Amino acid sequence: MTEESTPEGADIAGQTIAVLGGTGDQGRGLARRFALAGHTVLIGSRSAERAEKAARELTEGESARLDVRGLDNTAAAAEGDIVIVAVPWDGHRELLEGLVGPLAGKIVVDCVNPLGFDGKGPFALDVPEGSAAQQAALILTGSTVTAAFHHVSAVVLLDPSVDEVALDVLVLGEDRAATDAVRALAERIPGVRGVFGGRLRNAHQVEALTANLIAVNRRYKTHAGVRVTGI
């Protein structure tokens, strides 16, 4: 990694990571990897009981002691230092509109992919605001919204036999300190590199690319990721 690509000054050690929608596969996978990296992780769900169950299941069978707790989404949003939004697209707006207060002043990482599926496979949905991340930014005016973790395979994140996840995470946002912090967070997962991917107006292309990766995975029976060359 070159000096230019390193998120210098982004010290996120000791930060508590909240994952809203953390009972889904992607949310649980990210929660697991950040807990393995030594972070306190809060799994958020509409049901605190469901979140607590997911937290217990994540910690069972792990050789290392993981600090993972389950809370309802409001409590997780309030207690997290960095908050990841990993809910299904159809619940995205409703969730965020109910968490404007708890998320104020925080870095919010939106990793939601607005996708549809039909007989021909996955396809990107049109979003009036441009992208899920832009919708989040328009709702969460008191938060610093970034976009990242769209292309990380949940299967790989949850697989205990995979020690290193070989991919780049594109991080988008308007605030350099925030995007550097999220890049540093991505790099807490061994093998992952955080790469600045532009402003939030470019998030649509990143979200939509997930449909292509799903098509690749289906054809080649793999869990493809993205690598950026030349940096």
C-alpha atoms as a printed R data frame, in Angstrom:
    type eleno elety resid chain resno       x       y       z
1   ATOM     1    CA   MET     A     1   0.000   0.000   0.000
2   ATOM     2    CA   THR     A     2   1.345   3.419  -0.925
3   ATOM     3    CA   GLU     A     3   1.617   6.302   1.497
4   ATOM     4    CA   GLU     A     4  -1.074   8.156  -0.481
5   ATOM     5    CA   SER     A     5  -3.553   5.323   0.023
6   ATOM     6    CA   THR     A     6  -3.016   5.009   3.771
7   ATOM     7    CA   PRO     A     7  -5.705   6.641   5.957
8   ATOM     8    CA   GLU     A     8  -3.203   8.550   8.077
9   ATOM     9    CA   GLY     A     9  -4.333   9.930  11.391
10  ATOM    10    CA   ALA     A    10  -7.494   7.834  11.438
11  ATOM    11    CA   ASP     A    11  -7.136   6.191  14.826
12  ATOM    12    CA   ILE     A    12 -10.280   4.185  15.475
13  ATOM    13    CA   ALA     A    13  -8.885   1.895  18.156
14  ATOM    14    CA   GLY     A    14 -11.374   1.551  20.975
15  ATOM    15    CA   GLN     A    15 -14.308   2.745  18.874
16  ATOM    16    CA   THR     A    16 -17.607   0.961  19.432
17  ATOM    17    CA   ILE     A    17 -19.156  -0.238  16.188
18  ATOM    18    CA   ALA     A    18 -22.938  -0.519  15.898
19  ATOM    19    CA   VAL     A    19 -24.434  -2.540  13.060
20  ATOM    20    CA   LEU     A    20 -28.096  -1.754  12.404
21  ATOM    21    CA   GLY     A    21 -29.701  -4.701  10.703
22  ATOM    22    CA   GLY     A    22 -27.009  -6.781  12.324
23  ATOM    23    CA   THR     A    23 -29.112  -9.941  12.376
24  ATOM    24    CA   GLY     A    24 -28.906 -10.280   8.582
25  ATOM    25    CA   ASP     A    25 -26.036 -12.126   6.941
26  ATOM    26    CA   GLN     A    26 -24.052  -9.044   5.895
27  ATOM    27    CA   GLY     A    27 -24.554  -7.345   9.246
28  ATOM    28    CA   ARG     A    28 -23.537 -10.444  11.197
29  ATOM    29    CA   GLY     A    29 -20.486 -10.928   8.989
30  ATOM    30    CA   LEU     A    30 -19.261  -7.369   9.511
31  ATOM    31    CA   ALA     A    31 -20.032  -7.574  13.236
32  ATOM    32    CA   ARG     A    32 -17.992 -10.763  13.520
33  ATOM    33    CA   ARG     A    33 -14.943  -9.346  11.740
34  ATOM    34    CA   PHE     A    34 -14.902  -6.109  13.739
35  ATOM    35    CA   ALA     A    35 -15.294  -8.025  16.987
36  ATOM    36    CA   LEU     A    36 -12.385 -10.262  15.977
37  ATOM    37    CA   ALA     A    37 -10.382  -7.066  15.422
38  ATOM    38    CA   GLY     A    38 -10.974  -6.117  19.062
39  ATOM    39    CA   HIS     A    39 -13.877  -3.690  18.800
40  ATOM    40    CA   THR     A    40 -16.926  -3.685  21.014
41  ATOM    41    CA   VAL     A    41 -19.742  -4.437  18.569
42  ATOM    42    CA   LEU     A    42 -23.435  -3.722  19.025
43  ATOM    43    CA   ILE     A    43 -25.880  -5.675  16.888
44  ATOM    44    CA   GLY     A    44 -29.049  -3.689  16.308
45  ATOM    45    CA   SER     A    45 -32.433  -5.043  15.305
46  ATOM    46    CA   ARG     A    46 -36.083  -4.049  15.574
47  ATOM    47    CA   SER     A    47 -36.264  -6.780  18.218
48  ATOM    48    CA   ALA     A    48 -33.751  -6.612  21.066
49  ATOM    49    CA   GLU     A    49 -34.364 -10.311  21.740
50  ATOM    50    CA   ARG     A    50 -33.498 -11.215  18.170
51  ATOM    51    CA   ALA     A    51 -30.366  -9.067  18.359
52  ATOM    52    CA   GLU     A    52 -29.300 -10.726  21.617
53  ATOM    53    CA   LYS     A    53 -29.766 -14.153  20.022
54  ATOM    54    CA   ALA     A    54 -27.624 -13.155  17.040
55  ATOM    55    CA   ALA     A    55 -24.916 -11.831  19.374
56  ATOM    56    CA   ARG     A    56 -24.846 -15.103  21.334
57  ATOM    57    CA   GLU     A    57 -24.634 -17.156  18.159
58  ATOM    58    CA   LEU     A    58 -21.746 -15.046  16.863
59  ATOM    59    CA   THR     A    59 -19.663 -15.517  19.979
60  ATOM    60    CA   GLU     A    60 -20.309 -19.253  20.343
61  ATOM    61    CA   GLY     A    61 -17.561 -21.426  18.944
62  ATOM    62    CA   GLU     A    62 -15.054 -18.595  18.478
63  ATOM    63    CA   SER     A    63 -11.644 -19.287  19.980
64  ATOM    64    CA   ALA     A    64 -11.192 -15.610  20.895
65  ATOM    65    CA   ARG     A    65 -13.438 -13.795  23.343
66  ATOM    66    CA   LEU     A    66 -15.610 -11.411  21.359
67  ATOM    67    CA   ASP     A    67 -17.340  -8.367  22.823
68  ATOM    68    CA   VAL     A    68 -20.675  -8.471  20.995
69  ATOM    69    CA   ARG     A    69 -24.015  -7.321  22.414
70  ATOM    70    CA   GLY     A    70 -27.518  -7.256  21.014
71  ATOM    71    CA   LEU     A    71 -29.778  -4.208  21.364
72  ATOM    72    CA   ASP     A    72 -32.739  -2.690  19.623
73  ATOM    73    CA   ASN     A    73 -31.812  -0.353  16.762
74  ATOM    74    CA   THR     A    74 -32.400   2.832  18.754
75  ATOM    75    CA   ALA     A    75 -30.138   1.775  21.627
76  ATOM    76    CA   ALA     A    76 -27.444   0.498  19.269
77  ATOM    77    CA   ALA     A    77 -27.505   3.757  17.292
78  ATOM    78    CA   ALA     A    78 -27.213   5.784  20.487
79  ATOM    79    CA   GLU     A    79 -24.278   3.784  21.906
80  ATOM    80    CA   GLY     A    80 -22.216   3.258  18.741
81  ATOM    81    CA   ASP     A    81 -19.341   5.555  17.824
82  ATOM    82    CA   ILE     A    82 -19.450   4.471  14.179
83  ATOM    83    CA   VAL     A    83 -22.811   3.154  12.972
84  ATOM    84    CA   ILE     A    84 -23.185   0.830   9.991
85  ATOM    85    CA   VAL     A    85 -26.553   0.610   8.244
86  ATOM    86    CA   ALA     A    86 -27.026  -2.890   6.818
87  ATOM    87    CA   VAL     A    87 -30.796  -3.201   6.571
88  ATOM    88    CA   PRO     A    88 -32.806  -4.345   3.529
89  ATOM    89    CA   TRP     A    89 -33.510  -1.549   1.066
90  ATOM    90    CA   ASP     A    90 -37.251  -1.634   1.612
91  ATOM    91    CA   GLY     A    91 -36.786  -0.722   5.279
92  ATOM    92    CA   HIS     A    92 -34.015   1.841   4.775
93  ATOM    93    CA   ARG     A    93 -35.946   5.103   4.829
94  ATOM    94    CA   GLU     A    94 -38.268   4.133   7.678
95  ATOM    95    CA   LEU     A    95 -35.376   3.034   9.881
96  ATOM    96    CA   LEU     A    96 -33.335   6.187   9.365
97  ATOM    97    CA   GLU     A    97 -36.266   8.556   9.792
98  ATOM    98    CA   GLY     A    98 -36.785   7.051  13.230
99  ATOM    99    CA   LEU     A    99 -33.126   7.434  14.244
100 ATOM   100    CA   VAL     A   100 -32.326  11.026  13.292
101 ATOM   101    CA   GLY     A   101 -31.766  11.987  16.940
102 ATOM   102    CA   PRO     A   102 -29.653   9.006  18.099
103 ATOM   103    CA   LEU     A   103 -27.456   9.216  14.979
104 ATOM   104    CA   ALA     A   104 -26.767  12.958  15.215
105 ATOM   105    CA   GLY     A   105 -23.068  13.777  15.407
106 ATOM   106    CA   LYS     A   106 -21.972  10.279  14.409
107 ATOM   107    CA   ILE     A   107 -20.268   8.756  11.378
108 ATOM   108    CA   VAL     A   108 -22.879   6.653   9.613
109 ATOM   109    CA   VAL     A   109 -21.732   4.052   7.090
110 ATOM   110    CA   ASP     A   110 -24.440   3.100   4.603
111 ATOM   111    CA   CYS     A   111 -23.847  -0.244   2.874
112 ATOM   112    CA   VAL     A   112 -27.349  -0.799   1.536
113 ATOM   113    CA   ASN     A   113 -27.733  -1.921  -2.088
114 ATOM   114    CA   PRO     A   114 -31.069  -1.017  -3.720
115 ATOM   115    CA   LEU     A   115 -31.525  -4.100  -5.921
116 ATOM   116    CA   GLY     A   116 -34.406  -5.903  -7.540
117 ATOM   117    CA   PHE     A   117 -34.587  -9.494  -8.734
118 ATOM   118    CA   ASP     A   118 -36.583 -11.079 -11.532
119 ATOM   119    CA   GLY     A   119 -36.310 -14.070 -13.836
120 ATOM   120    CA   LYS     A   120 -33.300 -12.506 -15.560
121 ATOM   121    CA   GLY     A   121 -31.387 -11.985 -12.318
122 ATOM   122    CA   PRO     A   122 -30.412  -8.976 -10.172
123 ATOM   123    CA   PHE     A   123 -30.714  -5.372 -11.314
124 ATOM   124    CA   ALA     A   124 -30.182  -1.928  -9.793
125 ATOM   125    CA   LEU     A   125 -33.271  -0.016  -8.702
126 ATOM   126    CA   ASP     A   126 -33.836   3.655  -9.417
127 ATOM   127    CA   VAL     A   127 -33.621   5.764  -6.252
128 ATOM   128    CA   PRO     A   128 -35.157   9.260  -6.396
129 ATOM   129    CA   GLU     A   129 -32.319  10.731  -4.318
130 ATOM   130    CA   GLY     A   130 -29.713   9.029  -6.524
131 ATOM   131    CA   SER     A   131 -28.595   6.265  -4.177
132 ATOM   132    CA   ALA     A   132 -29.252   4.749  -0.780
133 ATOM   133    CA   ALA     A   133 -26.335   6.738   0.634
134 ATOM   134    CA   GLN     A   134 -27.707  10.009  -0.727
135 ATOM   135    CA   GLN     A   135 -31.114   9.191   0.715
136 ATOM   136    CA   ALA     A   136 -29.438   8.606   4.073
137 ATOM   137    CA   ALA     A   137 -27.582  11.923   3.867
138 ATOM   138    CA   LEU     A   138 -30.788  13.829   3.134
139 ATOM   139    CA   ILE     A   139 -32.507  12.245   6.141
140 ATOM   140    CA   LEU     A   140 -29.586  12.328   8.588
141 ATOM   141    CA   THR     A   141 -28.636  15.972   8.226
142 ATOM   142    CA   GLY     A   142 -26.954  15.994  11.635
143 ATOM   143    CA   SER     A   143 -24.764  12.968  10.869
144 ATOM   144    CA   THR     A   144 -21.717  12.477   8.665
145 ATOM   145    CA   VAL     A   145 -22.865   9.921   6.118
146 ATOM   146    CA   THR     A   146 -20.438   7.739   4.197
147 ATOM   147    CA   ALA     A   147 -20.942   4.729   1.946
148 ATOM   148    CA   ALA     A   148 -18.881   1.513   2.116
149 ATOM   149    CA   PHE     A   149 -18.881  -2.304   2.415
150 ATOM   150    CA   HIS     A   150 -21.243  -2.857  -0.532
151 ATOM   151    CA   HIS     A   151 -19.241  -5.641  -2.162
152 ATOM   152    CA   VAL     A   152 -18.120  -7.717   0.822
153 ATOM   153    CA   SER     A   153 -19.395 -11.298   0.720
154 ATOM   154    CA   ALA     A   154 -21.325 -12.236   3.845
155 ATOM   155    CA   VAL     A   155 -20.398 -15.885   3.244
156 ATOM   156    CA   VAL     A   156 -16.703 -15.013   3.346
157 ATOM   157    CA   LEU     A   157 -17.065 -12.755   6.388
158 ATOM   158    CA   LEU     A   158 -18.810 -15.508   8.345
159 ATOM   159    CA   ASP     A   159 -16.502 -18.348   7.252
160 ATOM   160    CA   PRO     A   160 -14.149 -19.239  10.156
161 ATOM   161    CA   SER     A   161 -11.713 -20.865   7.722
162 ATOM   162    CA   VAL     A   162 -11.094 -17.526   5.943
163 ATOM   163    CA   ASP     A   163  -8.434 -15.588   7.812
164 ATOM   164    CA   GLU     A   164  -7.878 -12.876   5.184
165 ATOM   165    CA   VAL     A   165 -10.533 -11.278   2.997
166 ATOM   166    CA   ALA     A   166  -8.799 -10.294  -0.241
167 ATOM   167    CA   LEU     A   167 -10.629  -7.234  -1.561
168 ATOM   168    CA   ASP     A   168 -10.793  -3.453  -1.616
169 ATOM   169    CA   VAL     A   169 -13.634  -1.562   0.052
170 ATOM   170    CA   LEU     A   170 -14.640   1.604  -1.783
171 ATOM   171    CA   VAL     A   171 -15.458   4.383   0.685
172 ATOM   172    CA   LEU     A   172 -17.434   7.422  -0.442
173 ATOM   173    CA   GLY     A   173 -18.327  10.623   1.362
174 ATOM   174    CA   GLU     A   174 -18.039  14.380   1.633
175 ATOM   175    CA   ASP     A   175 -15.859  14.581   4.758
176 ATOM   176    CA   ARG     A   176 -12.255  13.435   4.433
177 ATOM   177    CA   ALA     A   177 -11.778  12.708   8.131
178 ATOM   178    CA   ALA     A   178 -14.883  10.504   8.057
179 ATOM   179    CA   THR     A   179 -13.894   8.623   4.905
180 ATOM   180    CA   ASP     A   180 -10.406   8.104   6.347
181 ATOM   181    CA   ALA     A   181 -11.945   6.703   9.531
182 ATOM   182    CA   VAL     A   182 -14.112   4.294   7.534
183 ATOM   183    CA   ARG     A   183 -11.147   3.269   5.394
184 ATOM   184    CA   ALA     A   184  -9.252   2.536   8.604
185 ATOM   185    CA   LEU     A   185 -12.231   0.536   9.862
186 ATOM   186    CA   ALA     A   186 -12.266  -1.521   6.662
187 ATOM   187    CA   GLU     A   187  -8.594  -2.285   7.159
188 ATOM   188    CA   ARG     A   188  -9.314  -3.769  10.570
189 ATOM   189    CA   ILE     A   189 -10.389  -6.820   8.543
190 ATOM   190    CA   PRO     A   190  -7.201  -8.675   7.538
191 ATOM   191    CA   GLY     A   191  -6.619  -8.560   3.787
192 ATOM   192    CA   VAL     A   192  -8.985  -5.647   3.171
193 ATOM   193    CA   ARG     A   193  -7.855  -2.263   1.882
194 ATOM   194    CA   GLY     A   194  -9.996   0.857   2.207
195 ATOM   195    CA   VAL     A   195  -9.939   3.002  -0.951
196 ATOM   196    CA   PHE     A   196 -11.511   6.444  -1.333
197 ATOM   197    CA   GLY     A   197 -14.128   6.140  -4.084
198 ATOM   198    CA   GLY     A   198 -15.396   9.683  -4.487
199 ATOM   199    CA   ARG     A   199 -18.236  11.792  -3.185
200 ATOM   200    CA   LEU     A   200 -21.681  10.500  -2.317
201 ATOM   201    CA   ARG     A   201 -22.996  11.513  -5.737
202 ATOM   202    CA   ASN     A   202 -20.978   8.568  -7.071
203 ATOM   203    CA   ALA     A   203 -22.532   6.047  -4.688
204 ATOM   204    CA   HIS     A   204 -25.151   4.878  -7.193
205 ATOM   205    CA   GLN     A   205 -22.535   3.207  -9.403
206 ATOM   206    CA   VAL     A   206 -20.969   1.461  -6.420
207 ATOM   207    CA   GLU     A   207 -24.309   0.210  -5.116
208 ATOM   208    CA   ALA     A   208 -25.398  -0.916  -8.604
209 ATOM   209    CA   LEU     A   209 -22.155  -2.837  -9.211
210 ATOM   210    CA   THR     A   210 -23.361  -5.326  -6.607
211 ATOM   211    CA   ALA     A   211 -25.832  -6.667  -9.182
212 ATOM   212    CA   ASN     A   212 -22.916  -7.447 -11.507
213 ATOM   213    CA   LEU     A   213 -21.004  -9.185  -8.728
214 ATOM   214    CA   ILE     A   214 -24.018 -11.334  -7.884
215 ATOM   215    CA   ALA     A   215 -24.199 -12.347 -11.548
216 ATOM   216    CA   VAL     A   216 -20.476 -13.191 -11.500
217 ATOM   217    CA   ASN     A   217 -20.910 -15.251  -8.342
218 ATOM   218    CA   ARG     A   218 -23.804 -17.203  -9.793
219 ATOM   219    CA   ARG     A   219 -22.022 -17.973 -13.056
220 ATOM   220    CA   TYR     A   220 -18.661 -18.906 -11.547
221 ATOM   221    CA   LYS     A   221 -19.915 -20.268  -8.214
222 ATOM   222    CA   THR     A   222 -17.642 -18.009  -6.196
223 ATOM   223    CA   HIS     A   223 -17.754 -14.994  -3.859
224 ATOM   224    CA   ALA     A   224 -16.175 -12.289  -5.991
225 ATOM   225    CA   GLY     A   225 -14.861  -9.011  -4.663
226 ATOM   226    CA   VAL     A   226 -13.276  -5.867  -6.138
227 ATOM   227    CA   ARG     A   227  -9.614  -4.880  -6.390
228 ATOM   228    CA   VAL     A   228  -8.417  -1.468  -7.587
229 ATOM   229    CA   THR     A   229  -5.035  -1.541  -9.346
230 ATOM   230    CA   GLY     A   230  -2.363   1.124  -9.579
231 ATOM   231    CA   ILE     A   231  -2.516   2.486  -6.023
